[in-house]
Amino acid sequence: METIVKFLDDLMKPGNGPFLAAFIVILLGLAVFLAFWVIAFVKKDRLNLSRKIGPLWIHISGGPNDPKTDPRRYRKLVYAKVNFLSNRKTKATPFYVRRVDRLEGEEGAVAVFDEVVYTTLKLFPEKRALTPEQETSSGVIDPRVLIPWVSALGFREAGAQHVAQMVNIEAKTDSDTLMVVSHFMNGLQGNHQDFATYVDEDAESLRLIVDFSSIPAARERIGLERTQVLFEGRPVETDDLKYERCGESIYMAHCRNARKGYLLKMAFTFKDWEGAGFGGA
């Protein structure tokens, strides 16, 4: 205490005016900062305040990007990259043969006539036990769980690992993030030329991107027929659905404030699908 009194006494002596002024400015700055901090703590509100005290700027921000004031809600993103595309009826040979380890015998050697790689990213508000992830296709599915890392896939039902068209995969580690990358082979044959994603719970954001940029002449051969949100099989009219073309033959649909059970769907038309345009050697 005596040291503080002596310091203040020396500060008040003639000739120490500049040091006294600087000390007062520092005290005022600290007082303003503490006042702002108390307001933010009491109100827990979004702040974006600045004040200049002498030569000092005091700035406190608690905007929408601050995780303390804007908790994360559930979000889902699906990116579908079409690597190969041909009609099995008109193409003489497959692009390649893929070995799917979960299938036995000859079923595990899949002749690939079309291939879509789906990257599915789910962001949850908090760490949780993850429910089994189900994927279905009219073709063959080969999935990998990247987050949380799963070196060997687990399956919900006995024998499910041997079903080519459906997979129920489990990630048994609690996580606030789920990322699955799956190869879908031969799922676009016939009239199965739609892409869709389902929302598991009320979501801040549901986004679907379909990328045909690796397909030759995709702009002339592939057209977007419609983008829509469905609920229990019926179309939903909503201003929260936005669509845009973002690059050469890349399409994006985004639904904000999606309700549990919403299905975001993009339907495409493959021109001359039954002709030579999608076949050949």
Secondary structure in CASP SS format (residue, H / E / C, confidence):
PFRMAT SS
TARGET T0000
AUTHOR 0000-0000-0000
METHOD secondary structure of the structure
MODEL  1
M C 1.00
E H 1.00
T H 1.00
I H 1.00
V H 1.00
K H 1.00
F H 1.00
L H 1.00
D H 1.00
D H 1.00
L H 1.00
M C 1.00
K C 1.00
P C 1.00
G C 1.00
N C 1.00
G H 1.00
P H 1.00
F H 1.00
L H 1.00
A H 1.00
A H 1.00
F H 1.00
I H 1.00
V H 1.00
I H 1.00
L H 1.00
L H 1.00
G H 1.00
L H 1.00
A H 1.00
V H 1.00
F H 1.00
L H 1.00
A H 1.00
F H 1.00
W H 1.00
V H 1.00
I H 1.00
A H 1.00
F H 1.00
V H 1.00
K H 1.00
K C 1.00
D C 1.00
R C 1.00
L C 1.00
N E 1.00
L E 1.00
S E 1.00
R E 1.00
K E 1.00
I E 1.00
G C 1.00
P C 1.00
L E 1.00
W E 1.00
I E 1.00
H E 1.00
I E 1.00
S E 1.00
G C 1.00
G C 1.00
P C 1.00
N C 1.00
D C 1.00
P C 1.00
K C 1.00
T C 1.00
D C 1.00
P C 1.00
R C 1.00
R C 1.00
Y C 1.00
R E 1.00
K E 1.00
L E 1.00
V E 1.00
Y E 1.00
A E 1.00
K E 1.00
V E 1.00
N E 1.00
F E 1.00
L E 1.00
S C 1.00
N C 1.00
R C 1.00
K C 1.00
T C 1.00
K E 1.00
A C 1.00
T C 1.00
P C 1.00
F C 1.00
Y E 1.00
V E 1.00
R E 1.00
R E 1.00
V C 1.00
D C 1.00
R C 1.00
L C 1.00
E C 1.00
G H 1.00
E H 1.00
E H 1.00
G H 1.00
A E 1.00
V E 1.00
A E 1.00
V E 1.00
F C 1.00
D E 1.00
E E 1.00
V E 1.00
V E 1.00
Y E 1.00
T E 1.00
T E 1.00
L E 1.00
K E 1.00
L E 1.00
F E 1.00
P E 1.00
E E 1.00
K E 1.00
R E 1.00
A C 1.00
L C 1.00
T C 1.00
P C 1.00
E E 1.00
Q E 1.00
E E 1.00
T E 1.00
S C 1.00
S C 1.00
G C 1.00
V E 1.00
I E 1.00
D E 1.00
P E 1.00
R E 1.00
V E 1.00
L E 1.00
I E 1.00
P C 1.00
W C 1.00
V C 1.00
S C 1.00
A C 1.00
L C 1.00
G E 1.00
F E 1.00
R C 1.00
E C 1.00
A C 1.00
G C 1.00
A H 1.00
Q H 1.00
H H 1.00
V C 1.00
A C 1.00
Q C 1.00
M E 1.00
V E 1.00
N E 1.00
I E 1.00
E E 1.00
A C 1.00
K C 1.00
T C 1.00
D C 1.00
S E 1.00
D E 1.00
T E 1.00
L E 1.00
M E 1.00
V E 1.00
V E 1.00
S E 1.00
H E 1.00
F E 1.00
M E 1.00
N C 1.00
G C 1.00
L C 1.00
Q C 1.00
G C 1.00
N C 1.00
H C 1.00
Q C 1.00
D E 1.00
F E 1.00
A E 1.00
T E 1.00
Y E 1.00
V C 1.00
D C 1.00
E C 1.00
D C 1.00
A E 1.00
E E 1.00
S E 1.00
L E 1.00
R E 1.00
L E 1.00
I E 1.00
V E 1.00
D E 1.00
F C 1.00
S C 1.00
S C 1.00
I C 1.00
P C 1.00
A C 1.00
A H 1.00
R H 1.00
E H 1.00
R H 1.00
I E 1.00
G E 1.00
L E 1.00
E E 1.00
R E 1.00
T E 1.00
Q E 1.00
V E 1.00
L E 1.00
F E 1.00
E C 1.00
G C 1.00
R E 1.00
P E 1.00
V E 1.00
E C 1.00
T C 1.00
D C 1.00
D C 1.00
L E 1.00
K E 1.00
Y E 1.00
E E 1.00
R E 1.00
C C 1.00
G C 1.00
E C 1.00
S C 1.00
I E 1.00
Y E 1.00
M E 1.00
A E 1.00
H E 1.00
C E 1.00
R E 1.00
N E 1.00
A E 1.00
R C 1.00
K C 1.00
G C 1.00
Y E 1.00
L E 1.00
L E 1.00
K E 1.00
M E 1.00
A E 1.00
F E 1.00
T E 1.00
F E 1.00
K C 1.00
D C 1.00
W C 1.00
E C 1.00
G C 1.00
A H 1.00
G H 1.00
F H 1.00
G C 1.00
G E 1.00
A C 1.00
END
